[in-house]
Structure formats: C-alpha cells, structure tokens
C-alpha cells in the first residue's frame, strides 16, 4: 500500500461515481449527475434521508478550466442537506460576474502554477457551494469547509478571497487567496477519502474519546473544540498545511505578486511553518493511536515536514 495520501479515486471503489451501482446508474441515466455525491452521502450518514432526491432541486452553472468541469451550485440549498453539513445559517449566494471571474481566475491559477494541486482538486471536487450568511445571522462567517459525509463537494464564502488560515486576513481580495482555499478543501476531501477507504487509525479509535492536542494559537476564540483537537482532526490539519505551505512557498518565489499578496503569503507561511511542525511532533507522540498504515503515513508526513 502506498504510504502517501491518495491522489486518485480507484475505479470500482465506493467513491467512484462512474461505477456500476443501481442508484448511481439511475441518476446518471436521468441526467442528475450533480446529485451523485449526495447518493454517497446517503450511505455514509445512514440516516435514511434521501439526500440525492433533495439535491435534485439544486441547479448548477458549469465552470470549466483546463479541461475540468465543476458544478457551481445555484438555487436554494435544501434544508435537509444544510442541516446535515452544518450550513443551516447559510444560503447559496448570487452568481455574479465578479464571483464568476474570481472563481475562474483562482482555478486557472491552480492549473497553471500548481498543477499537482489542481490535479487533486480535479479528482476530489465536483461541486462548489459559494455561500453567505443568511440575513440576521450574527456569527463569524466560515472561510471554506468540507464535510467527510459529503464527498466531492466543497464550501466557501466571499471571505475566501481575503482570508488564508489560520489568521492572515488581507485588506484586499485576491483570486490567489481563493485558489489556496479551494486547494485547502480539495486536500481535505482527498484525506477524508483516504481515511474512509483505508484503515489509518488503530482499532477502536474514536474521535469522541480521542486524546486532545492543544492548539495554542486558537486560545481565546471562545470555543473549546477550537483550542483542543482530536487526533484525526490534527492529522487532517497536518496533511493540509503541508500542502498549503508548499503552495505559499511557490507563490513567494514568483515575481508578479502584488505587494499585498506577497505580504500576506509571507505572513501565512511564517505562521504556518511552526504550526505544522508542532502538530507533527504531537502526532508522533500519539502514534499508538494509528494503524500500521497510519504510522507509515506519519513517517511520510515527517519527511514532507522536514523539507519545508
């Protein structure tokens, strides 16, 4: 077995949307391809909710870049789906020329400057949910997110054009920041696939009973889970930040960044590097909670981290 996070979906696997499965075949024959990820969601959540049928109310605008086509969802997000993936406070935003240009520029930038990252996004992302807080909702908006229960779908807001995690916020929007956040969620989706497809954690491991890793840079944010992460959450973050730091390093080597873009990527890189080294060290101290394959993944992560 390979000791790195998967970069492709094996043909015939659970996540293969083209496989010969009665439900998937029916959706394809009925021209409801955008509902395919939601059919997988039905089986992962096992609540009996017909998420694929709810998804039929969605419309989508195709966004095609470098031969890859993504479904940019439109219409109202069905309540049943929003509740399951923690988007009850959000709605799908209007498709404007400005958002369309930003999205196309971000994906195009990934394809040209970060082809390996774009290949991962192309493989593990089909649907794009650009959302905004509903009127009257008084919480801090998400930047980007994805849910392991819903493969192939990533969510982001206007904030993704200004914020690169964990704490860098630009006064000016940039398609490069959006590009990083799209990559961020594409990597998360690939990790979720790998964890669900292969045994990464030791027998009996549970997020509910997992030892917690203190995330000191999130102190004072008002939510306990923000400051103490389960092992699987920290593993996700370490994998993602290894990719994002490479993205940022590549950006900083280019000579066509604006002063604002350069300053923000430098700040994010300098903040992210000690964070990923800290998470890597903490995970290694807790390696007994990983399967033999998971320990091999940690060794690969260590190799990647040492090269940053």
Steps between C-alpha positions, in 0.01 A plus 500: 500500500625848420611700800371836375148641494312384192507724193258293291167327553542131409259372236223292653555635852217639712593854394504424126197690370518310169480153652221254428271568793119498452443837668792670327401350165143630540617851584735504203228374264261766628753777439533569873878473520526792743309286753756216489709619799180527703424134426832414664402725789187288557717194557759675714250671731259202513215712629254386237471853363475514117772761452535426128132574446529824696800595286287486185362844593847647455606656175857546392710710269791314346843650557756347265872559544786304342263227384342452845135591557358585842135544600459845652175454689212744478144515642412453866698249701251233616443524874556128553846519342593829669414360843712188449815688393468789749393763247160587649612862548611535139347537157645472150607845381408662172712410199647834396750588231750595772469167680512308173820680398660443841414130498627449146820692571563300818456163329703613199780611731503159667516323164789712372714560809411204722415215259533227766263688728257555214513130416396420858213753486393365163495144637322562830274799432188502281270753664562854624280664765569874518299607804425799719338548838124532495357842589494558874753230586760645739793261489842515341484367147691191396783544253484154345396155613423146391326215675618136489132402480469673161775395260596716203329817628685799646361815657642851514388859546606845382741491795708242311621782274655682797583245771764228495514288814562505773506873565613697194236747377561731205349843457466425129347191334709284270422199281826352633355483851188334359725257311668400827166443672371286212818292524458487879160334469603276211778361720254450786276301268788279390593434864140418590492256209822336616388468863168346394656272238797376704562428867706795621420487872538218749216261573256659740607856427218752546492877463272514802757342730817614324778668697501870423782712361510857629491756219659794673457745214122461532490594867239758583271426204218407732441137402672208670518286186690778325778479755515122550501275194437128472776292341314455172434873475867577568600239240278669242649839585859376478440347157326815377758743632781303342333565164410863573851589611631368170236707322607812690869436442440469126302825501778683684751395232299673229573858395149608398329516840357827620661641815186404694502143370869459577468638852205276580654183358821570691306555823297182448811295418690624804201428724419163345849350512535478882136390521549200273826406675320512835210285375743252345684458826180457700367236258822301522466496879155343451595250230354208697157624390590435134487173307822366344397675177431817698848485652641477146297808408647681800850412380416644158358812663819536705705482180280767339516722808879480519519630143299814570 
